[in-house]
Amino acid sequence: MDDNLKDLMQELGNAINESLSDSERIAAAIGDIKRAGYDVFLVLEATIGFNKREDDSSEDSASPPESFDATSKVTWNSQDTKFLKALKISLDEDPRH
């Protein structure tokens, strides 16, 4: 993987982390949970794929996209949890996973 793509991927990860950590809504939700007497643990995994476009390649190119996994700690409020459950996405409540 070329260094430019690595730098761009790192910048994307940083942007995601900053947007989550700067969120007043997330900070408020964490505060609510802590005031209710709970510690907050969240592991967020993202898999992002990249596929190099080439001018002379066709749409059905056989090469798989390059990807990486990013893991970051985030907190959810009750509305976020309800939304994810509605999408049939479960949150792993064990912080060791």
KAFEN-V534464 format. One record per backbone hydrogen bond with DSSP energy under -0.5 kcal/mol. CO is the residue of the C=O (numbers start at 1). NH is the residue of the N-H. If there is no record, write none. Layout:
co: {CO	CO}
nh: {NH	NH}
//
This chain:
co: {2	3	4	5	6	7	8	9	10	11	12	13	14	15	16	17	18	20	23	24	25	26	27	28	29	30	31	32	33	34	42	43	44	46	46	48	50	54	58	66	68	70	72	77	78	79	80	81	82	83	84	85	88	91	93	94}
nh: {6	7	8	9	10	11	12	13	14	15	16	17	18	19	20	21	22	23	27	28	29	30	31	32	33	34	35	36	38	37	44	45	72	48	70	68	66	57	61	50	48	46	44	81	82	83	84	85	86	87	89	88	90	93	95	97}
//
